[in-house]
Amino acid sequence: MATVKSDSRQLSLDAPPALDPVFLILDGNNLAWAGYYALERAMKPEDDERRLRVASLGLASMVLGAIARSGEPPGSPPRAHPSRVALCFDEGRPLRRREIYPQYQASRDTDAKFTGNEPIILQAIQAFSEAAAMLPIEVLRGTNVEADDLAAGLVHAADGAPARIVSTDRDFLQLVGPSTTIYAP
């Protein structure tokens, strides 16, 4: 084993152990809102231009951070590496779900904080989606389909291959199994 001594620390130059591949599935809308609110508290944007910057930075940091860590918590030793990355976004309203249950997410339409921030978040999502198209990331959007449904479809299509969902949405817990895990940032 080759080591370099620097101060009192040892640095190993050996290759890291082989990491298992994992299909990383990111709930884009969930990460966009979480990233925005995490930075909004600290940055306190005063106008729409600054709010858009906060939303864009929040989304980018959440997505790229999750990919860099393979969907594992910060500071944990890497156990996997992304073999494929899919970023799922809502587009429009969840019409199919509202047909089944008319009150589904109805409170969002009357929540001033949600309706006030939604246009900004959607702009950030659009801009990030365009940038992500140049990266080795699959960006999925279904008209009037939720990101949840797209992600669930990807898990089922993976047919038992290791998959990790990155989202704080507890609805995904029903997909957890021997080959599917969840990381809630």
C-alpha positions, 0 to 999 in steps of 0.5 A: 500500500502506497501512502504519503505522510502529510502532517500527522495524516495518512493519505492512501493512494490505492484505488477505492474498492469496487462500488456497486452500480445503482440506478439513481432516480431523482424526484426533481420537483421535490428537490426543487422545492426543498432546495429553494426553501433551504436557500431562501431562509439563508439568502432572503431574496427580495425580488423575483430575479433573486428568487429565481437565482435562489430556486436555480441554485437550490435545484442545481445543488440538490440534484448535483449533490445527490448525483455526486454522492450516489444518493447517499447521505453526506459524509457516509462512505460510498457504497455505490455509483450511479450507472444511470441517472433519471431526473423526473419532473411534474408537468401540469396538474395531476389530472388522473389522480384528481379524477380519482380523488378530487381533493388531491393537492387541492390545498396547494391551489389556495396556499399563497406561499405555494402559488406565489413561488410556483412560477419561480420554481417552474422557471428554475425547473425549465432552465435546469432541464435544458442544462441537464439535457447536455449531461448524462442525465435522463430528464423525464416530464409527462404532461399532467403526470406527476414525477412520482408516477414517472419514478415508480414506472422507472423502478418497475421497469428496472426489473429488480436492478438496484435503484435508489430514489432521492426524495423526501416524499413518503409516498415512495416508501411503498416502492422500497424492497430488496433492490430499491432504496430511498434517500431523503435529503 
